Amino acid sequence: MRYIFILLIASVLSILAFKYSNNSLGGGELMASPMDVSQET
């Protein structure tokens, strides 16, 4: 269970890091996933 919990936390942190980096650099269009596009519209 610990390994699964650690993997979940790592995945969430990586996703948040990618979103914040894309928003700050303005390159969200290059790495935007279909879910992000659907949320923006």
Sequence and secondary structure as in RCSB ss.txt:
>XXXX:A:sequence
MRYIFILLIASVLSILAFKYSNNSLGGGELMASPMDVSQET
>XXXX:A:secstr
 HHHHHHHHHHHHHHHHHHHHHHHHT HHHH  HHHHHHH 
